Amino acid sequence: MKLECLAPCHFDMLFEFERGNKAWFEQYVPARPASYSQYASFVTAQHALLEEQCCETSLFLVLIDENRIAARVNFTNIEEAECELGYRVGQAYRNGGIATQAVHDSLLLAQQKLDLCLVYAKAATDNPASIRVLEKSGFSRTKQRPELMRLNEDVIKLAHFELSLK
């Protein structure tokens, strides 16, 4: 598997990744915008992300397994050597250590490219696998009181995590 910065050459694979895992992802995170369902508007949205990447306010990475995307990792809201980490792993790759590998490798790459000091992340308190990935990657839980978020018809609790890189 190879970790790469998002580029236009990934758009076809990424569209399939998002479409093929839509129902899986929506069990755990809010739905993507409607623009992700049509290829032309999806490409427009990805070009906007690439603009953020060029401005160094975000970094978008994809983990490629042969000719398909296994995971994506995003570093967003980059400001003053801090950012937020988010990731998605395809359903076919769950329970195989791919999330931990993707987060670990992405943190190394982001630290080299962005000279980060602090990375923060959130995970649903009822998603022990996601919490474990963050903990195995060196993140520590920071807030005792979880943040509430609506997901579909439910309210879920989000735990906050931080990782100091300096």
C-alpha positions as a LaTeX table, in Angstrom:
\begin{tabular}{lrrr}
\hline
Residue & $x$ (\AA) & $y$ (\AA) & $z$ (\AA) \\
\hline
Met1 & 0.00 & 0.00 & 0.00 \\
Lys2 & 1.13 & 3.49 & $-0.77$ \\
Leu3 & 0.21 & 6.80 & 0.86 \\
Glu4 & $-0.08$ & 9.74 & $-1.55$ \\
Cys5 & $-1.19$ & 13.35 & $-1.45$ \\
Leu6 & $-4.55$ & 13.78 & $-3.14$ \\
Ala7 & $-4.18$ & 14.71 & $-6.81$ \\
Pro8 & $-6.51$ & 14.76 & $-9.83$ \\
Cys9 & $-5.25$ & 11.30 & $-10.85$ \\
His10 & $-7.01$ & 9.92 & $-7.74$ \\
Phe11 & $-10.46$ & 11.37 & $-8.47$ \\
Asp12 & $-11.90$ & 8.27 & $-10.21$ \\
Met13 & $-10.71$ & 5.93 & $-7.44$ \\
Leu14 & $-11.84$ & 8.36 & $-4.74$ \\
Phe15 & $-15.30$ & 8.69 & $-6.29$ \\
Glu16 & $-15.65$ & 4.90 & $-6.21$ \\
Phe17 & $-14.33$ & 4.80 & $-2.62$ \\
Glu18 & $-16.90$ & 7.38 & $-1.48$ \\
Arg19 & $-19.78$ & 5.84 & $-3.45$ \\
Gly20 & $-18.98$ & 2.25 & $-2.55$ \\
Asn21 & $-18.68$ & 3.00 & 1.17 \\
Lys22 & $-21.44$ & 5.60 & 1.50 \\
Ala23 & $-23.81$ & 3.50 & 3.62 \\
Trp24 & $-20.93$ & 2.18 & 5.72 \\
Phe25 & $-19.57$ & 5.68 & 6.45 \\
Glu26 & $-23.00$ & 7.11 & 7.24 \\
Gln27 & $-23.35$ & 4.69 & 10.15 \\
Tyr28 & $-20.50$ & 6.54 & 11.88 \\
Val29 & $-20.17$ & 10.05 & 10.43 \\
Pro30 & $-22.50$ & 12.63 & 8.86 \\
Ala31 & $-23.34$ & 12.16 & 5.19 \\
Arg32 & $-21.23$ & 13.81 & 2.53 \\
Pro33 & $-22.81$ & 16.70 & 0.63 \\
Ala34 & $-25.20$ & 15.81 & $-2.20$ \\
Ser35 & $-22.48$ & 17.00 & $-4.62$ \\
Tyr36 & $-20.59$ & 13.77 & $-3.90$ \\
Ser37 & $-23.22$ & 11.68 & $-5.69$ \\
Gln38 & $-22.63$ & 13.10 & $-9.20$ \\
Tyr39 & $-19.15$ & 12.74 & $-10.69$ \\
Ala40 & $-18.89$ & 16.24 & $-12.18$ \\
Ser41 & $-19.84$ & 17.98 & $-8.93$ \\
Phe42 & $-17.63$ & 15.56 & $-6.98$ \\
Val43 & $-14.65$ & 16.58 & $-9.13$ \\
Thr44 & $-15.47$ & 20.25 & $-8.54$ \\
Ala45 & $-15.51$ & 19.61 & $-4.79$ \\
Gln46 & $-12.16$ & 17.80 & $-4.98$ \\
His47 & $-10.60$ & 20.69 & $-6.90$ \\
Ala48 & $-11.70$ & 22.97 & $-4.06$ \\
Leu49 & $-9.92$ & 20.64 & $-1.63$ \\
Leu50 & $-6.79$ & 20.76 & $-3.78$ \\
Glu51 & $-6.92$ & 24.55 & $-3.62$ \\
Glu52 & $-6.95$ & 24.30 & 0.20 \\
Gln53 & $-4.01$ & 21.93 & $-0.06$ \\
Cys54 & $-2.10$ & 24.39 & $-2.28$ \\
Cys55 & $-2.75$ & 27.14 & 0.29 \\
Glu56 & $-1.50$ & 24.77 & 3.02 \\
Thr57 & $-4.68$ & 25.16 & 5.06 \\
Ser58 & $-5.41$ & 21.44 & 4.55 \\
Leu59 & $-3.62$ & 18.27 & 3.51 \\
Phe60 & $-5.54$ & 15.40 & 1.93 \\
Leu61 & $-4.01$ & 11.94 & 1.64 \\
Val62 & $-5.13$ & 8.64 & 0.14 \\
Leu63 & $-3.88$ & 5.16 & 0.96 \\
Ile64 & $-3.85$ & 3.15 & $-2.24$ \\
Asp65 & $-4.02$ & $-0.64$ & $-2.42$ \\
Glu66 & $-3.13$ & $-1.61$ & $-5.99$ \\
Asn67 & $-5.72$ & 0.32 & $-8.04$ \\
Arg68 & $-8.21$ & 1.27 & $-5.34$ \\
Ile69 & $-8.32$ & 3.51 & $-2.31$ \\
Ala70 & $-8.31$ & 1.72 & 1.04 \\
Ala71 & $-8.44$ & 4.84 & 3.20 \\
Arg72 & $-8.24$ & 8.59 & 3.18 \\
Val73 & $-6.76$ & 10.87 & 5.83 \\
Asn74 & $-7.39$ & 14.59 & 6.08 \\
Phe75 & $-5.56$ & 17.29 & 8.00 \\
Thr76 & $-7.81$ & 20.35 & 8.05 \\
Asn77 & $-7.97$ & 23.76 & 9.69 \\
Ile78 & $-4.18$ & 24.03 & 9.58 \\
Glu79 & $-3.19$ & 27.16 & 11.43 \\
Glu80 & $-0.25$ & 28.09 & 13.64 \\
Ala81 & 1.24 & 24.56 & 13.52 \\
Glu82 & $-2.05$ & 22.96 & 14.65 \\
Cys83 & $-4.70$ & 21.04 & 12.72 \\
Glu84 & $-7.52$ & 18.55 & 12.93 \\
Leu85 & $-7.16$ & 14.93 & 11.79 \\
Gly86 & $-9.97$ & 12.97 & 10.18 \\
Tyr87 & $-9.90$ & 9.62 & 8.42 \\
Arg88 & $-12.10$ & 7.07 & 6.68 \\
Val89 & $-11.30$ & 3.45 & 5.94 \\
Gly90 & $-13.21$ & 1.44 & 3.37 \\
Gln91 & $-15.48$ & $-1.28$ & 4.73 \\
Ala92 & $-13.48$ & $-4.01$ & 2.97 \\
Tyr93 & $-10.38$ & $-2.90$ & 4.91 \\
Arg94 & $-11.84$ & $-2.76$ & 8.42 \\
Asn95 & $-10.32$ & $-4.80$ & 11.23 \\
Gly96 & $-7.04$ & $-5.22$ & 9.37 \\
Gly97 & $-4.92$ & $-2.51$ & 10.97 \\
Ile98 & $-5.29$ & $-0.27$ & 7.91 \\
Ala99 & $-6.68$ & 2.66 & 9.92 \\
Thr100 & $-3.77$ & 2.56 & 12.34 \\
Gln101 & $-1.27$ & 2.29 & 9.47 \\
Ala102 & $-2.93$ & 5.14 & 7.55 \\
Val103 & $-3.04$ & 7.45 & 10.58 \\
His104 & 0.53 & 6.63 & 11.63 \\
Asp105 & 2.00 & 7.09 & 8.14 \\
Ser106 & $-0.07$ & 10.24 & 7.56 \\
Leu107 & 1.15 & 11.81 & 10.78 \\
Leu108 & 4.76 & 11.24 & 9.72 \\
Leu109 & 4.15 & 12.75 & 6.31 \\
Ala110 & 2.17 & 15.70 & 7.69 \\
Gln111 & 4.86 & 16.46 & 10.23 \\
Gln112 & 7.48 & 16.59 & 7.46 \\
Lys113 & 5.35 & 18.72 & 5.12 \\
Leu114 & 3.68 & 21.02 & 7.63 \\
Asp115 & 5.97 & 21.25 & 10.66 \\
Leu116 & 3.03 & 20.58 & 12.99 \\
Cys117 & 3.13 & 20.90 & 16.77 \\
Leu118 & $-0.37$ & 19.75 & 17.69 \\
Val119 & $-2.95$ & 17.53 & 16.01 \\
Tyr120 & $-6.43$ & 17.08 & 17.39 \\
Ala121 & $-9.16$ & 14.61 & 16.50 \\
Lys122 & $-12.63$ & 13.48 & 17.55 \\
Ala123 & $-14.14$ & 10.01 & 17.80 \\
Ala124 & $-17.58$ & 8.80 & 18.77 \\
Thr125 & $-17.56$ & 7.42 & 22.29 \\
Asp126 & $-19.48$ & 4.37 & 21.05 \\
Asn127 & $-16.85$ & 3.63 & 18.39 \\
Pro128 & $-14.10$ & 1.85 & 20.33 \\
Ala129 & $-12.22$ & 0.91 & 17.13 \\
Ser130 & $-11.76$ & 4.56 & 16.17 \\
Ile131 & $-10.75$ & 5.48 & 19.71 \\
Arg132 & $-8.23$ & 2.64 & 19.72 \\
Val133 & $-6.69$ & 3.83 & 16.43 \\
Leu134 & $-6.14$ & 7.28 & 17.92 \\
Glu135 & $-4.72$ & 5.88 & 21.15 \\
Lys136 & $-2.36$ & 3.52 & 19.28 \\
Ser137 & $-1.21$ & 6.53 & 17.26 \\
Gly138 & $-0.24$ & 8.40 & 20.45 \\
Phe139 & $-3.32$ & 10.59 & 20.91 \\
Ser140 & $-4.60$ & 11.32 & 24.43 \\
Arg141 & $-8.16$ & 12.09 & 25.41 \\
Thr142 & $-8.38$ & 15.73 & 26.42 \\
Lys143 & $-11.94$ & 16.65 & 27.34 \\
Gln144 & $-13.84$ & 14.90 & 30.07 \\
Arg145 & $-17.20$ & 16.08 & 28.77 \\
Pro146 & $-17.99$ & 14.80 & 25.27 \\
Glu147 & $-19.34$ & 17.01 & 22.51 \\
Leu148 & $-22.82$ & 16.10 & 21.26 \\
Met149 & $-23.54$ & 15.69 & 17.56 \\
Arg150 & $-26.63$ & 14.60 & 15.65 \\
Leu151 & $-26.09$ & 11.62 & 13.34 \\
Asn152 & $-29.14$ & 10.53 & 11.40 \\
Glu153 & $-31.86$ & 10.26 & 14.07 \\
Asp154 & $-29.46$ & 9.78 & 16.98 \\
Val155 & $-27.38$ & 12.03 & 19.15 \\
Ile156 & $-23.85$ & 10.74 & 19.54 \\
Lys157 & $-21.10$ & 11.77 & 21.90 \\
Leu158 & $-17.70$ & 12.77 & 20.53 \\
Ala159 & $-14.56$ & 12.36 & 22.58 \\
His160 & $-11.73$ & 14.87 & 21.96 \\
Phe161 & $-8.12$ & 13.78 & 21.46 \\
Glu162 & $-4.79$ & 15.55 & 21.00 \\
Leu163 & $-1.31$ & 14.57 & 19.93 \\
Ser164 & 1.68 & 16.79 & 20.61 \\
Leu165 & 4.36 & 16.43 & 17.95 \\
Lys166 & 7.04 & 18.60 & 19.57 \\
\hline
\end{tabular}
